[in-house]
Amino acid sequence: MSRRVGRCAGCGRDGQIGGRRPDGAQVCGSCYRAYKPKHRCDACGELRFPAVKAGGRSGSDKTLCSICYRTARPKRLCDGCGQLRIINSGRADHGEPALCVTCYPRIQAKVTCSDCGELAPPVVVPGGRTDTTRILCSRCYARPHRPCGVCGRSRRVALKATDINPDICPTCYQAPEVSCAICGRRDRGRHTGIGGAPACFSCMLADRIDALLTGPDGAIAGTLVPLREAILATNNAQAALSNLGRSRAHDVLAEIAAGRAPLAHATLDQHGSSRSIDHLRGLLVAAHALPARDEHLVRLEAFARTIADSVDPDDRTIIALYARSHVLRRLRRHLNGSALQPGAAYRARAELASSIRFLAHLRRRGRTLATCRQIDLDAWLANPRHANSTRSFWSWAIKTRNLPPLEIPVTINTEPSQFTPDDHRWAQARRLLTEDTLPTADRVAGLLVLLFAQQVSRIARLTRSHIHHRSDRVTELSLGATNVVLPGPLADLISQLPTPRSDGTARYLHDGTWLFPGRRPGHPLHPTSLSRRLTELGIDPRPDRNSALLDYARQLPPPVIGRLLGLAPGTVDRWATISGGRWARYRPT
């Protein structure tokens, strides 16, 4: 029997009707509980909502509450597991198996799934309320995900759209509209939000933040006021409230506000490195409550200390010396005041980890670093993945006389092997230029890979200062020493960057410098995240960039390519050799 569906006269939501009020208006199940009559339970004697009534359609001769009804439900041996349990369906006297609630979904009638072809209990069947023409099992059925008409996030649909209402996600579906007793607006919230009175989520968030950030003197510290304003600027107060309840950063922020811990990077470092702590650190730095610091370098230093303490005591000294005097010192010298890039930090970690594995390799062979022989190096190089990340350690060890003067094999650079066909690359570029439904930032990043052979790591760090608008309505982009003139459609797209972010806290604190801002305010999008987004669009950055570079090398001299695209001379010379071009006699004007 299908339930009635309509608009609730209490909360105004569209959904299943639970009953009628005394005035005859239909209300949902949540609102009906306020008018649903209670009855005296014949078993426990308490005045509660009845699960079954005497003389009702259940055939019971007693009125029982839900607790007593579950206790009094008859149990019998399950034909599936053989245990004495409450039976969910099937009756033995009708020839059907008696199955408990655990065995029923596992042993019930199975059909052939239209997708995987396996025999499994069906989740959706043709003609059902999902409007599907296929029979799908639980593994193949994917619940629809569409943008929520309330919060705007792409999430699972809890209430389908009607002629007058949009799709609603599960979180927003559970939030009724109330007349807020604080601000007077009618908005989504809780009937008992603040002090038992109705309150919208925005006022509940403000009340929660004020209670969290108020110090012992009854006021919020001036350094934390920008953070409060940024949190309250969110466009989804309900999600912000939910995050405050389960975030580890909530307790840290409470300790800082109460004066039990100082407002410093060291306080956050004591609580480890998690997403919530890192996000709180980014918010505090963007709000100028904490000084900015090079997070990748700090994490690399912590990694070096941790990995040195975890190795064999005989190797601890040499690893700590290598990390301090070579790896970190080399990075600091090359940084020259700039921030450490993620790729350089990952390579440094790989060098440290590879050196530890090499020392363990020597120990298994009964050797030490001082007694290492050429055959030990050759055995280690049997695995090509070990070669590039260990050569730096060998060179340093020989220079510092910790390793005998052995012969280190020269690195053999392999030629690029992954290329995208030109017709496919140009088709992808046309799609990004014309398909308006794709995100603008992803379209621009993909076009910079396809047309200008840019690395994803360089694209992610582009700022507004790289864009130049000339007086003749021509837009140029600084990739190298010479600006590149952008085509009209690409110029229109890149002029729209950075696009407004949906997360209000980070959006409030972003300064608009980066063309591709990340989740952390004041920081660009991580190259890995940008690469993942391009892959979802069908763009493979490495083969597409290789094809674009090969096309440039066939048409232009290496010095011109270097000045336009910002490539090193060795890189463009290598690509000129790969393309078979002969530019030895070229003289730049």
Secondary structure, 3 states (H helix, E strand, C coil): CCCCEEECCCCCCEEEEEEECCCCCEEEHHHHCCCCCCEECCCCCCEECEEECCCCCCCCCCCEEHHHHHHHCCEEECCCCCCEEEEEECCHHHCCCCEECCCHHHHCCCEECCCCCCEECCCECCCCCCCCCCCECCCCCCCCEEECCCCCCEEECCECCCCCCCCECHHHHCCCEEECCCCCCEEEEEEEEECCEEEEHHHHHHHHHHHHHECCCCCECHHHHHHHHHHHCCCCHHHHHHHHHHCHHHHHHHHHHCCCCCCCHHHHHCCCCCHHHHHHHHHHHHCCCCCCCCHHHHHHHHHHHHHHHCCCHHHHHHHHHHHHHHHHHHHHHHHCCCCCCHHHHHHHHHHHHHHHHHHHHHHHCCCCCCCCCHHHHHHHCCCHHHHHHHHHHHHHHHHCCCCCCCCCCCCCCCCCCCCCCHHHHHHHHHHHHHCCCCCHHHHHHHHHHHHHCCCHHHHHCCEHHHEEECCCCCEEECCCCCCEECCHHHHHHHCCCCCCCCCHHHHHHCCCCECCECCCCCCECCHHHHHHHHHHCCCCHHHHHHHHHHHHHHHCCHHHHHHHHCCCHHHHHHHHHHHCCCCCCCCCC
